């Protein structure tokens, strides 16, 4: 296939498609990270207690040994939320552009 400007398929991909789809790709990466970071059921079923995720660990803190230690549960919940908030503020511009591009164009 001949191209008018002589660009290869890789150059067209790299210089046209990737810059145009950067907000959408970053939005998908951000939402996928949040989904797997907050995973509870699969981590509970498949992982041993030594390798539990933070969500399962917070739930385990509500057992009998830690039932009265609510300050630890809330502190751990805040600790779990901090990376997601930081990641959102770092990628906020791309996230908003990605959500805006998926709209219906003002309909």
C-alpha positions in Angstrom: 0.0 0.0 0.0 1.4 3.4 -1.0 1.2 6.3 1.4 1.1 9.9 0.2 3.7 11.1 2.7 5.8 7.9 2.6 5.3 7.1 6.2 5.4 3.5 7.3 2.6 1.8 9.2 4.6 2.1 12.4 5.3 5.8 11.9 1.5 6.5 11.4 0.8 4.5 14.5 3.4 6.2 16.6 2.8 9.8 15.4 -1.0 9.8 14.8 -2.9 7.1 16.6 -0.9 7.0 19.9 -1.1 10.7 20.6 -4.8 10.8 19.8 -5.6 7.9 22.0 -3.4 8.8 24.9 -6.2 10.1 27.1 -8.3 7.1 26.5 -5.5 4.7 27.2 -4.6 6.4 30.4 -8.2 6.4 31.5 -8.5 2.7 30.8 -5.2 2.0 32.7 -6.4 4.1 35.7 -9.8 2.4 35.9 -8.2 -1.1 35.5 -5.7 -0.3 38.2 -8.5 0.8 40.6 -10.5 -2.3 39.8 -7.7 -4.7 40.6 -6.3 -2.7 43.5 -9.7 -3.0 45.2 -10.1 -6.7 44.4 -11.5 -8.5 47.4 -13.1 -11.8 46.5 -10.4 -13.3 44.3 -7.7 -12.3 46.8 -9.7 -13.9 49.6 -10.2 -17.1 47.7 -6.9 -17.6 46.0 -4.3 -16.1 48.3 -2.8 -17.3 51.6 -3.2 -15.1 54.6 0.5 -14.1 54.3 -0.1 -12.6 50.8 -3.5 -11.0 51.3 -4.3 -7.7 49.7 -5.0 -4.6 51.8 -8.8 -5.0 51.3 -8.8 -8.5 52.7 -6.4 -7.4 55.4 -8.8 -4.7 56.5 -11.7 -7.2 56.6 -9.5 -9.6 58.7 -8.9 -6.8 61.2 -12.6 -6.8 62.1 -12.2 -10.3 63.6 -12.3 -10.9 67.3 -8.7 -9.9 68.0 -9.1 -6.4 66.6 -12.9 -5.8 67.1 -12.4 -2.8 69.4 -9.5 -1.2 67.4 -11.5 0.9 65.0 -8.7 3.5 64.7 -6.5 0.9 63.1 -9.2 -0.1 60.6 -9.8 3.5 59.6 -6.1 4.3 59.4 -5.6 1.3 57.2 -8.5 2.3 55.0 -7.0 5.8 54.6 -3.7 4.2 53.8 -5.3 2.1 51.2 -7.1 5.1 49.6 -3.9 7.3 49.4 -2.3 5.7 46.3 -5.5 5.9 44.3 -5.9 9.6 45.1 -2.3 10.3 44.2 -2.6 8.4 41.0 -5.8 10.3 40.1 -4.2 13.7 40.7 -1.2 12.7 38.6 -3.3 11.5 35.7 -6.3 13.9 36.2 -5.8 15.8 33.0 -5.8 12.7 30.9 -8.6 11.1 32.9 -10.9 14.1 32.3 -10.0 14.2 28.6 -10.7 10.5 28.3 -14.1 10.7 30.0 -15.0 13.8 27.8 -14.0 12.0 24.6 -16.4 9.1 25.3 -19.4 11.4 25.5 -22.1 11.9 23.0 -20.9 15.2 21.6 -23.4 17.4 23.5 -26.6 15.5 22.6 
